[in-house]
Amino acid sequence: MAVYRDHPQHASLRLHGERLLLISPHPDDEVLAAAGLLQQACSQGRQVHIWQFSDGETNPWPQRVQERRLRIRAIDRARWGARRNNEARAGLAELQVPEVVLECLHWEDMGLNARIRTRLDESVRLLAQRLQALRPHVLVMPSLADRHPDHSATHVLMGLALYRAGLLPQVLGYTLHGTAKETPSAFTVRLDARMREAKRAAIMQHRSQMVFGQQRMLVHVRERETFMPVVTATACGPSVHIPWPMHRTMAGMVRLILASPTRSWTWRGSDAPLSWDRKDMTLHLPQAAIDAGPLYLRMECPWRSAWIFDRWGWAPLTTAK
């Protein structure tokens, strides 16, 4: 089971050390969530690094409107992703952040949960190796509460990679889709008028997103940016409580994904090793998951839908009662 514990560094509201790593699932997330933080870090002389997981290439409706095409082929998506990467670099330039800090992994847009299901070990191993090479003092990444599936999957991948790397940096989470409950331990960056104008200019560089999303994006130009401390996790077993209520008659309509630092398991709900007490569910862990490290569970509908945001998403597992 995953047990969350406060890291002693989280008692402070200051940033620690000189190397800051910001994780961005898509082009534009870095400026929407942390343009003020990036400006502050650069002005303080910190070493800033940004890892962008995907190119944001799976963005069909803005692409159809702006390119006046109905069918979008693989070559069209690649071109769109390249355009969005250029917009990300232009946005960072508005913040006086050198574009060399941006590294693109080119992973699948809207495909990070599939990567956890099918390519978890190689993905976590790569991230762990990169973390060990960089050894960031501060890691900023999407919150697990973020309802975008790529954002919560990014959190899971980075959490597992930190465990495999054996590192304990100061970890801060941001939420762009949905809300996260603020606590007194929140880290806040206050943006003056100059910083807000630079953030607005950086956002406006993402012209590919302005057809449908300009107001939605500009709402993030606020007087402060808030980041919540993310705590480290350990795991044991053999049974864990599932945090979502579900009657057993609904089990065949969902899919469960269990992720550990080295592998994942996927079950149809009706085939998963579950036991019920009314609507409370207990998952009986596979032997290989017991004491394997932090464990995350995702519940999802396996059918494609026009609604991309999570209903349940990912959760760290807790003790079965």
N, C-alpha and C positions, 0 to 999 in steps of 0.2 A: 504494500500500500504506500502511497505517497504521503509523507508527513511534511508540511511546510514549516520551516523554522526561520525566525528572523536572523539575518546576518548582522553582526555587530556594526558593520559599516553603515547600515541603513538608519542608525540612530542620528546620523548627521544629515543636514540638508545641503551640505556643500558637495561639489563634485570632487572626486578623489583622483590624484595622479594627473598625468599629462596626456595620456593617450585615450581619446574618445572614439568609440566605434558606434555608428548609427546604422541600424538595419532598416532598409526600405523595401517592402515587397514589390512595389511598382514605381516607375518614374512619377514624381510629384508627391509621394508620401513624405519624403524627407523635408520638403518645404512646408507642406500643410501642417505637419506635426511639430517640426523642430527648427523652423527658420530662425527664430529668436535664439534658441540654444546654440545653433551653429554660429551665429554672429557673435554671441557671447564667448564661446569657446575659442574662436579664432582671435578675437580681440585680446584674450588672456594668454595667447601664445601656445595653446594646446595643440597637439597633433590630432587632426581630425581625419577619420576614415569613414567612408560610406560604402556599405555593401548593398547593392541593389539586386534582389533575387530574380526578378523577371523583367522583361522589356515592356510589359503592358500591351502586348501585341493583340490580345484577344479582347478587342474593344469595338465590336462590329457596327453598332449604330452610329456613333460619331464618325467612323470611317466611311460608312455608306453615304452619309449626308455630305461630308466634306469632299469626298472623291467622286461622288455621284455615280456610284456603282452599286449593284445589288448583290452580285456574287463576290465573295471574298475568298481568294485562293491563298495557299500557303505563302506564295511570293508576295502577295499583298499584305498579309499579316507581318511578314518580316520587314517590309518597307515601313509599315506603320510603327513597328517596334523601334526601328532605327530613328524614325522621326521623334518618337517620344524620348529616346535616349539623348538626342540633341537638345530637346527642350529641357531635360533635366540639367544638362551642363549649362545651358543659358540661364536657367533659374539660379543655379549656384553662383554664377558670375554676378548676378544682381546682389548677392549677399557678400560679395568679395571673398568667396570660398573658391580656391583653385580647383579646376575640374579634375586634376590628377588625383584628388582624394576619392573620386567615384570609381568603384570597381563593379562591373556588371557580371553576374553569374550566368545570365541568359537561361534561367530555368523557365519552365512552362507557366505562362500566365493562366490563372484559373486552373492550375494543375498541381498545386503544391500538396493538396491532400492525396491526390493520386500518387505523387512521389513518395509520400509517407507509406502508402499501402504497398508500393511495388519496388521502391528504390531507397528504402530508409537507411540501410547500413552504409551504402556508399555515400549518401548525402550527408549523414551525420559525421562519418569519418572525414570527409573533405572539410566540413565546417570546423571540426575539432582540430584538424591539422593547421588550418588557417588561424584559428584562435591561438593555438600554441605558438605560432610564429609571430603573431602580432602582440599577444598578451596585453589586451586593453585594460586600462584601469576603470573605465566607465563604458558600459554597454547599454545602448538605448534601442529598444525594439518594441514592436506592437504588443499591446496587452492581450492576455488570453480572453478578455471580455470583449474584444473587438469582434463585431458580427460578420465582417468580411471573411470568407473562408480562407483566402490566401494569408490574411493577417494573423489569424489564430494559428494556422499551420506553421507560419514563420516562427511564432512564439515557441511552438512545440519543438521544431527542429533546432532552434537555438538553445532551448533549455536542455535538450538531450545532448547537444554538442558541448555545452559547457561542462556537463557531467563527465563526458568522455575525455575532455581536455584536462579535467582536474583543476579548473580555474574558478575563482570566486571574486570576480570584479564587482564593483557597484553596478547593479542592474536596475534600470528605470524603464517603465512601460508607458506607452502612449495609446490612446484610443481615438480613432477617427470615425468609426462607424458604431453607433450605440453609445452608451454612457458607462463610465467607471466611477464607482463611489470614491470620493476623495476622503483621505484620512489626514490627520495632523502631520504624518510623516511625508506628505507629498513634497516633491521638489518643484519649485515654481520659478520660471523665468519671466521677468517683467519686461515688456517691450515698450520703449519710449516711442515718440512719434517717428523718429528717423528709422528705427528698427521696423516699425509697422509698415512704413512706406516701402522699405526694402523687401519685406515679406510679400506685400501686395504685388510689387513689381516682379518678384520671383514666381509667384503663382501665375501671373498673367503671361509669363513665357510659355506656359503649357497650353498653347493655343489649340492643340488638338482636342482638349477637353472642354473648350469654351462653348461648344454648340448647345449642350444640355446642362453643363455643370458649373457655369461661371459663378452664379450666386451661391451655390452649394460649396464651392471652393473658397470663395472670398469670405464666407462666414468664419473661417479659421483665422482671419486677421483680427486678433483680439489684443487686449492689453497684457495678457499673460498666456504662457504655455505651461501646462501642468503635466507632470510625469509622476507616476506612482511607483514606489519601490517594489521590485519583484524579488521574492524570497526563494532561497534554494530548497531543493526537495531531496528526500531519500525515500527508499521503498522497501517493503517487506510483504509478506503474504500470510496465508494463501487465498484469502477472500477479501474483496473490496466492495464498498457500497457505491452504487451507481446514483449520481446526483439528480437524475431526472425521473419523475414519476411516470409510470407507463403500465397500463393493464396488460396482462399476458396475451390477450386477444389481439393486441396491436403489434406484437413482436414480429410477425411476419412482414410488416410494412416498413421496417427500419433496418439499417445496417449498423453494426458496431465495429469500430476500429480501435485496437489497443496498440499503443506505441511504447516501446522501451528503447534504451539507448542503442541497441544492436539489431532489433528486428520488430516487425509489426505482425498483428493477427487481424484478420477480417472475418466476420461472421454475419450471416443473416440473423436477425434478432431471434427468430424461432429456433435457430441451430446453436446459438451461443450457450456456453456453460453457465446458465443463470438459474437462480432460485428466487421465488417471490414470497413476500409477505404482504398480501393485498397489492398495493401499487408500489411498494418498496422492492427494489431489485438488488440482489447480491450477485456479483460476478466472481466465479471461481477461477482463479488464474491458472493459465498453463504453467507447467513446472518451470519452463525456461524463463518465465516472467518473474518468478518469485525471487526476491532479493537481487533483481537485475539492475536496479537503479530506479530513477523516477519513472512513473508510469502515467500516461495520459490516455484518456478514452474519448472517442468521438461517437456521437449518435447522429445519423443523417438519414434522409430519405434517398434511396438509391436511384430514383427517377429524375431525369433532367427537368428543369423548370426555368421559366423566365425570371423567377425571383432568385437572385444569387446569394442573398444574405442568409446566414445560419439561423435556424430555429433553436437548435441545441448547441452545436459546436463542440469544442474541446473542453475537457475539465481534468484537473489533476485528481487522481483517485485518493479516496480517504478510507479510513478504517470501517470495515463492515461491523454493524452493531447487532 
